[in-house]
Amino acid sequence: MSEHRPRLMLPDGPVLATRHHRGALLFPDGEIAVEDGRGLRARLKESPPPIVCHLPATARRLGLGPFPAADVLELFAFARPAETVVPSPRGLAEALGLAPPSRLEDEAITLRDAAVALLRALAANRAAPLNRDAAGLAALMGTAGWPWAAPVMAALGAPDAAPALRALRVWDALPEWDETARPPPPTHHPVDPREARAQLARMLGLAAEDRPGQADFASAATAAFAPREQAGVPRVVLAEAGTGTGKTAAYLAPASLWAERNGAPVWISTYTRNLQRQVDAESARLFPDEADRRRLVVIRKGRENYLCLLNFEEAASGATRGGIAAVALGLMARWAVATRDGDMAGGDLPGWLPELVGTASTLGLADRRGECIHSACPHWRTCFIERTIRRARTARIVVANHALVMVQAAWGGLDENGLPCRYVFDEGHHLFDAADSVFAAALSGAETAELRRWLRGAEGGRSRARGLRRRVEDLVSDRPPLAKALAAAVEAARALPDQGWLGRLAEPARPELGGMEPGAPNAAEAFLRLVRQQVLARSPDSDAGARETEVRPMLPGLAETAARLDAALARIETPLKDLRDGLATRLDDEAETLESATRQRIESVCRSLARRALDPLGAWRGMARAVATDTTEAGGPGETFIDWLEVVQRAGHEVDVGMRRHWVDPTVPFARVVAEPAHGMLVTSATLRDSIGEEEARWHAAEETTGAIHLLAPAVRVAVPSPFDYAGQTRAFVVTDVARDDASQVAAAYRVLFEASGGGALGLFTAIARLKEVHRRIAGPLEAEGVRLLAQHVDAMDNATLVDVFRAEVDACLLGTDAMRDGVDVPGRSLRLIVFDRVPWPRPTILHRARRARFGGARPGRIDDRIVRARLRQAFGRLVRTAEDRGCFVLLDSRAPSRLLAGLPEAVAVRRGGLAEVAAAIRAFLTPG
């Protein structure tokens, strides 16, 4: 390869910036043309591929399918790997120090300038170690048609670089982790409240604003770090901290003191990724030095969140033979050598990258099927997750999520580290929902087919699934009984759904054969076919995502097919137990001769067999037996479990069929497997208690939803009010003259309200269909007024990306479902109006019916009210994040009962009025000055 001076060049096409059915084209000669959608489509046919920002969203805004383009975000991912940027012209301008665009024409100029700035940065840093093989990697990506290949190679001074396959060998550039001894058990020294206050003061510094409630919270939280006095009786603190209290720093203060003093980490668990990032950022107050913070604060997630280097190697071997995947894998290679910890879900992999280049060669490279071969993997010593596990051993703060904490507790630890003894559960109002998901079971086509793949591996197609035999054969090949058990389990897995199972379920069943036809469906498919038939016969069509019905009374033949399924599952379960027990025996019999790596691998295989196969098989057999014997062991409301049958639908198509089993009260297993083994637990949220009623009743609701009610010792109760002036900073309205079932009236109301606020609005819906219809009707008119409208389920971006764009654009509006409210943390003017289309009642499902009966007593409707009050209160809390914020809250539902609105902060007076009156009030309140 000859040496050349760096040269800046761009792809030949124009730059394209778009809005709703409208865009600006900046041509290489400087001409700018603003066209409507039809004009743009004509221009694009005549010109080379344009330079765009987020091609899928660009195409969606123009009403087009995918078209050839040079996406400046892909150039950003190459030039600045493991850095995030808001995927918009304004976001690029902010990241690159450019002037923020104000008009559509300016956005096109910004995209051009951003591309130039990125190429200049590559040229200036071409000698950096990160860029050693960058030109060769770009050349390899160029073989797949990457439009930035030539500009990148020219900027790096290597326009004639040959494709460099070694650039995909990312593991060669990664450091190996060092094995260390397991840490000793922690001591049990308490944290004094005065010490917690002093630690908080040190974290905040002298210039921090005075927040008396924050110091009170830190002091009260120390009770969760007191020594435990009785096994199974943890020290529990329930702490409601109003928005603006600063609770993150307040619990980090005592948590960090306890961890330092006792030699063990405190696990801080959140429900959303956004709060995980916030906790990580707040820890910089504790450890200002970046190296110290990386050593002492670890974000811990499940294996399915991290890049698997073995999967990457297998995918890369195909990319070297050419193909479009080379582009995605090239960008992933750049990220892999720059990432902090290999976290692809909420870490430093840009959330928009899979949207641009597909999930197969990005998120699909994670170990999502539990197929890790541990020490047998050639990349084990550079594995991201193994390094993170070892870092967590010696950390002081481990940031995790509710699901991971519950799963590891249920399994007695995710690895050899064992279980933590001190927890902080932030977003504690979500503990009930998290436990409901973790401690449930699904005897469904998707779940059972996944187990078949885990056991048998790929059976045709392009799957990388390896199968159990391939993963463990070398551990059992010289032990005939274990090899026989392995072979028996793999063969018995044929009884689980095979490829194409979903389409076969629509074929008619023959009840006289119990749904089984000679040479036709296996035991699982026969059962699922009758489950589907029963659901479709008894459940009306629905746009809610699932159709469901009770298990009883059953269709003829369902009990018989369930019995056959139970027997088939037993034929898988029995040899797998023999295999696990035989491998475990090796650990004892060969304790003196087994190498450390082999021992760790056998331990991992045993854990994997239990978690991925034996645990679900046990649950499925219990469910199948309940149907086969037509018993009510988990039947009606008020009992321990509730079972039902369902068909899951997405976009009008069936995607899964099965039987589900949930705990009626999922905090029962949470209390047993998470809380009771712990020594101390702080549960906190801004909305922990019910918002109305007597004080004792409000705390009782908090104890029900967090599981504290099931513990032997009462929890310490703490309530710290919000410091915000809600009476002065907010307004709340109910619009009384909009027919909520009239799509045109609802859409008009959203348009009028969004225009009144000048943007900065979040519209929340209880149904996706209504969201899409409102977007269809108002996107154009708002665009004409200079207000950009973003929408979940419409724009080709995931929720986190949409929120990032919404936050950065200041005057944009965002439509989303009610479930999106937890992911929206937007301080300042970017969020100044929230509009609900109607009261967010809980869905009337079979499961909810059982819980109304269990928790509602003589007044089951009070459970519905409590859920709605919490949802409204949580959404309202998004409006004010700082003392300078101002915001309005609107409900477009004249039927909204006053008892529900009483859940908003006490200082907020809810006004009812017509749309015009409410819009005028919003405009007057939000207009500066």
Disulfide bonds with the S-S distance in Angstrom:
none
